[in-house]
Amino acid sequence: MYKILVVDDDEQMRVALSATLKHLNFEPKVAKDAREALKFLKKEQFDVIVSDLKMPKIDGVEFLREVKKVTPKTPFIMITAFGDVKTAVESMKLGSFDFILKPFSQESLKKIIDLAISHSNLSRESEKEKTDNDNFIFTSQTMKKIIELAKKVADTDTTVLLIGESGTGKEVLARFIHEKSKRARGNFVAVNCAAIPSNLLESEMFGYEKGAFSGATKCHRGKFEQANHGTLLLDEISEMPLELQAKLLRVIQEKIIDRVGGTEPISVDVRIICTTNKNIEQEVKKGNFREDLYYRISVFPIKIPPLRERKEEISELAISFLKKFSSKFNKNVEGITDNALELLINYPWPGNIRELQNVIERAVVLTEDNQITTNEVFLHNLG
């Protein structure tokens, strides 16, 4: 049964809409204003949001802006009077699925909700199909097994640890798991633990309150809140400072966060995927990584082999990148010569798939023919 969030400051309208939606075999939940609705959205997932335009304090348009921050893929339907049609149309530019004019019949309400749900379902299927077809080339038996593992774990909330060298496609696989999961409607949020200075990482992950420190002029929602009901990717988690590892362990265990400068704990519902290019067991022995956190994040480890161990995929990956960049640069590059392909297959690819993609992009830019030859293939350790 599809869940519908109804937001209206008029009690009679809320009651009437709730009764109508139940009659239409939907599961309604009502909120008296946008603030209450946003609290619901941080705790639950809904298939459609139906909101009045005219509301006190936070009107429908401002509410829509906030909704897009919390759950951008949930269809939003605006209820409006005839005189506010222009505003309702403007709201569609902000991401509203559609609007419905007062007064409306049960049939028209059902039709617009059914359309919104259908559109949402088609979008998710399209995204999953794109993830399947565009992001993965896996002809090797090893990669086929990895994809099957990813599909099996996707629909659970189990924490996944993706292990592999830089450039092997760990983030791509993390997105694949998200799109195959029941959380696909929620946000996929990535934070690179190695790229953010340690003194900023805590506020970036957990957020901060206004006035928490110099320069904190307004409240900031951290990555955990942004990923609520979705997936949070902690990229290169082995680079996370020890003091922050203890706080992360508490979040995983208790599913609550504390904003920097905050006094009230905030509940979060987040699926965590971690990646590392290091041997975390060795990092634990060195004292660089907490053993208890390691056991928490490695419930379902998946090791992605380097490209040099799955050479049978190099030619397909190269052709895939060739098509991508040929289209991007509006060129008619149709293939790769046998000699150039042999060069690619025999190269050890220390930078893995990311390096291969860069090599093909550069070759497409350089070639003046419809084929990439050895003249356009520049590999670092081959001069």
N, C-alpha and C positions, 0 to 999 in steps of 0.2 A: 504494500500500500504506500503510495507516494505521500511524503510529508510536506505540508504547505504552511509557511509562516505568514500569518495575517497581522498587519500592523495598522492600527487605526485608533485615533484618540476618542472616537465616538463609540460609546459602549453598545448602543443599539446596533450600530453597523457591525461591530465585532461579533456580537451574538448571532446576527443574521447571517453573516458570512461563514461563521463556524458551522452553523446548522446546515447551510447550503452545501458546504464542502463535504460534510459527513454524509449528506444525502447522495452526493456525487461519488461516494466511495474513496474520498481522500482522507488523510489524517491531518486535521488542522491543529495549529497551536497559535494562540492569540497573544499579542503584545499591545499594551495600551499606548506606547510611544516608541520612538526610535531607540532611546537609551535602553529600555527593557529588551527590545528586539536584538540589539547588539550583544547584550549579555547572553541571550539564548544562542546566538550564532557562534559565540565563543565556546559553547558547551556541546552543541548539537549540529548535525548536518541536516539541511532541508533540500528538497528537490526544487521548490519554487518559493519565491518571496512575493507576496502581494501586499503592496503598501499604499496608503492614502498619500496624496500629494500635500494637502494642507494639514499640517500638524504643528503644534506649538513647540518652541525651543529649537528642535531640529526638524526641518521640513523634509518632504520626500526626496528632494534633490540632494540635500546634504547627507541624508541617510544613505542614499544610493552611493555617494562617494565613499562613505565609510564601509559599506558592504563590499565594495570592490577591493578594498584593502584586506578584508577578512576572508572573503570567499568569492573571488572574482568570477568563477565559472557557474555560480548559481543563478539561474534566470530570475530577472526582477521585472515584475509587472506593476505599473503605476495606475492607481485609481484616481481619476480626475473628473472635475466638472467641465462643462462645455467651455466656459470662459477661460479655463486654464490649459487648453489644448496646446497652445504655443509652448508653454513651459514643459508640458509632457513630451512634446516632440523634441525639445532641446535635451531632455533627459535621455533620450535614445542615443544621442551623440556621446553621452557619458557611459553608455553600456547597458541601459535598460532594454529588455527584450521587446516590450511593447507597452501600450497603455490601454485602458478600458474606460469608457465614459459612463458616468452616472446618469440616469439609472440604467442598470444592465440586467439581462435575464440570466437564469441558470445556464441556459444553453450557450450563451455567448461567453460566460465565465468559464465553463467547462472547455469550450473550444480553444480559448486563448491559453489556458493552462496546459491542455493536451499538446498544443503546438510548442509551447515552451519546453515541456518535458521531452517531446520528440526531438526537437532541435538540440537539446542538451545531450541526449543519448547518442544522436548521430555525430555530434562534435567529439564526444569521448571515443566513439568507435573509430572515427577518422584519425584522432590523435594516436590511438593504439596501433592502428594500421600503419600510420606514418612511422611510429617508433619501430614496428616490426620490419618494415620494408626499407626505410631510409637509413637507419642508424646502425644496423647490424648486417655484417657479412660473416657468416659462420659456417663455412663448409667443412672445417676440421671437426673430427669427432669430439675433441676436447671442448671446443666452443659450443657444440650442440648440447653436450652434457651440462655445461654451465648455464645455457639458456633454459634448459629444463629445470634445473635447480632454482633459477631465478623466478620462473613461473610458479613453482610450487610454494616458494616462500612469500610471494607477492601478496597473496590474499590473507596473510596473517599479519600480526603486529610485531612479529619477532624482529629483534635488532639484528641487522646484517652488517658484517665486516667484509669489505671488498679489498683484497690484497693484490698488489701488482705494481710493476714498475711504472714510472711516469709515462703517460701517453698511451697506455694499453686500453683505455676506454672505461675506466672505473666510473666516472660520472655518467657516461652514456648508459651503462648498465644500471646505475642507481635510478636514473630517470625511467628506464624500462620497467623496473620493479614498481616504481610509483604509478606509472600509467596502467599497469596490469592489476593494480590493487583496488580495493574498495575505497581508498582515499584519493582516487584519481581526480575527483571533483574538487579536492582541496589544493592548497598551494604546494609546490615543490620549491623549497628554499635551500640554497646552498651557502655554506660559509667556509671559506678557506682558512683553516687554523694556522697555516704557515704564512699567509700573506698579511694578516692583521697584527699590528704590534700588540704584545702581550698586555700592555696597560689599557688597551682599548677593546680587547677581545671580550671581556666580561660584559661591558655595557652594550656591545654589538649583539651578543648572544641573548642576554637577559633583559635588555632595555634599561631605561633610567627614568626617574621622575624629574619634573621641572625643579631646578635649583639643586640637584644632587651634587653638582660640581660646577666650577667656573665654565661658563659657556653653555650650560644645560638650560636653555631659555624656554624649552617646552618639553612635555612628556614624549618619550620615544619608545615605541614598541620594538622589542628585540626580535631576533630571528625565531626564537621559540614561539612567541605569540603570532608572528607572521605565518608560521607553519602550522598553526592550530588546526586540527582535523586533517592535516596533510602530512607531508614527509619533510624531515630536516636532514640534509646531507652535511655531515661533519667531515669535510675533505682534509686529508692529511692530519688525522686526529693525533698521531704520534708527536706532532709539534706543539700540542696544547700544554701550557705551563702546568706544573704539578698542583698549584693552589687552585687553579680553575678545574682541574680534573676532579677534585673532591666535591665541588659544587655541581658538576655535571652528574656525578654518581648519585647525588641526592635527588636531582631532577628525574633521573631514570627510575629510581626506586619509588619516589613519592608523587611524581607527576605534578609537581608544583615548582614555580620559579619565584625568585625575589628580584624585582627591579633594583638597580643601584639607587640607593636613596629612598627606597620604598619601605613601607611598614606593614603592608598587607600581602600575604602570599597569593599568587595567581595560579589557578589550575590550568594545565595545558594537556591536550590530547594529541601527541605527536609521535609519529613513527620515525625512528632514528636509523639512518644508514651511515656507516663510517667507512672511510677509505684510508689506506696507508700504503706507502711504498717502502716501508721499513719492516724489519722483523721485530714485532712488538714484544715477543717473548724475550728477545735479547735486551730490548729497552727496559723491560721489567727488571731483569737481572742487573742492569746497570743502575737501576734506581731512577730512571727517567720517566717511567710510566707506572701508575698504580696497578698493582696486581688485581685488586678487587674490581676496578673499572674494566680492566682487560677481560675478565671473565664475564662481565655484564655486556660488553659490546660484541664479544666473539661467540654469541650463541649460535649463529649461523654464518660461518666464514666461507667465503668463495674466493678462490685464488684464480686470477686471470693470467694466463701465460703470456710472455712477451711475443712480439710478432715473429721473431727469429725462430720460435718453436712451432709456428703454424704458417709456414711459408706457402702452403697451398692456398692461402687466402689473399696473398699479396696481389696477384693479378686482378682478382675481382674487386678488391679495395681500390686499386689504382684506377681501374675503369670507372668505378663509381665516382671517385673524386674527379676524374677527367670530365665526366658528364656534368658534374656540379659546377666546375669552374669554367668549362666551355660555355655553359649557359650564362653564368654570372658575368663573364667578360664579353659576351656576345660574339663568340668565335666558333668556327666550325671545325673543331678538333674531334676526329672520329675514332682514333685509336693510338696504339703504341707499337712501335716496331719490335720485332722479335729480339733484336740485339739490346734494345733499351729495356725490354721486359726482363731479359736474362740478367741484366745489370741490377735491376730492382730486386729480383728474387735472390740473388747471391749476396746482397748487401746485408750486414748484421742488424741494422735498424736499432741503434742504441736509444733513439727517441721514439721508437715504436710507431703506432698508427699516426700519432700527431706529426711525427717527422715525415712519414710517407705523404700525408696530406699536404704539408708545406712544399715538399719536393715536386709533387704533381701540380700544385698551384703555380709555382714558379715556372715549371716547364710549359704550362698552358699559356702563360703570359709571354714567354720567350718565343715560342714556335710561330713560324710564319707559314706553316704548312698545315695539312689536315691530319698529320701524324706527329706524335712525339718521338724523337730519335735520341740517340745517346748524346747528341750535341746539346740537348736541352736538359739533360738529367745531371744535376750537380749534387754529389754526395760528399759529405764532409771528410771522410777519411780516404777518399779516392782522388782528391785533388780537384 
